[in-house]
Amino acid sequence: MLLRRCPRRRRPRPQRRLPAMASARANRRGIALMLVAMGCYVLNDVFVKLIAQSLPPGQVLAVRGAFASALVLAIAWGTRARWRPALRALIAVRCGLEITTALASVVALSLAPLATVSTLMMTAPLMIAITAMALRWEPWQGSRLLATAAGFAGVLLVIQPSAQLAIPAAGHACALLCAVSLAARDLVTRRIPAAVPSAAIAVATTLAVCLAGMLLGLVEHWAPLTRRELAALAAAAGCAALGNYALIAACRGVDLSVVTPFRYSLIVWAMLLGYAIWGDVPPPHTALGVVLIIAAGAFTVWAARRP
């Protein structure tokens, strides 16, 4: 009599739990930090624009950078951040992109209205979405490509009407250059290992911008600063330092396609403050362009989270 061998029951492998809840919490944290960072950046732009036409760009970067360096060093000292992990090539690349971003924004603010500069800078999230898909960090989605195209159509609407207001083309060019640098900077930040403290990145970035401003001073004519200019640069430094720190933390360990569209809150604040301080009222075509850009960014959030 043959005995049948009973097949051995294989123990089911324990399923890996996906960190869905952790990712959702991380994205919510990133969104909150992004909103804080954008509020700080709007105030920084306001203070810079108030004195940008009377001071050369290098002096603005150097003096503001000196104040900001003192602030971020104090924050980093309080957190007892480790400095050795920050000695990486990616940190140097990020510092270079931060210098380009800061210089382009100062020049753009001296030539164009606050809302126009802020709107053009907000094409950075669309550039990030395209680049992330091109590098295969995120899956290709035709709907997001269409949304990005609509956002860039909004950019054309923003630029075209303002050309009739005798705004120098250099103002638009510098604002778009700032957007490109912002996108590249955030993509580089995403590749920085988690072992590098955010405080160390903020210190290195702020010191690099300050040093770049001092080097520009070799070819500029610096004027003595008034109390009003010193106060404006000190306030701008505080806003920029807090904004940089919040932005670095917002871009780490999150889905950039979810977090970065919340940069568009900056446009609303820029339009409100531009009207309250300088009486800037965007024409209808510009308002339509702003709506297209914001809608494109909001759609990328929905498309990225769609299963």
Secondary structure as UniProt FT lines:
FT   HELIX           20..52
FT   TURN            53..54
FT   HELIX           57..79
FT   HELIX           84..86
FT   HELIX           89..111
FT   HELIX           114..121
FT   TURN            122..123
FT   HELIX           124..134
FT   TURN            135..136
FT   HELIX           142..163
FT   TURN            164..166
FT   HELIX           169..191
FT   TURN            194..195
FT   HELIX           198..216
FT   HELIX           217..219
FT   HELIX           227..250
FT   HELIX           256..259
FT   HELIX           260..264
FT   HELIX           265..278
FT   HELIX           284..305
//
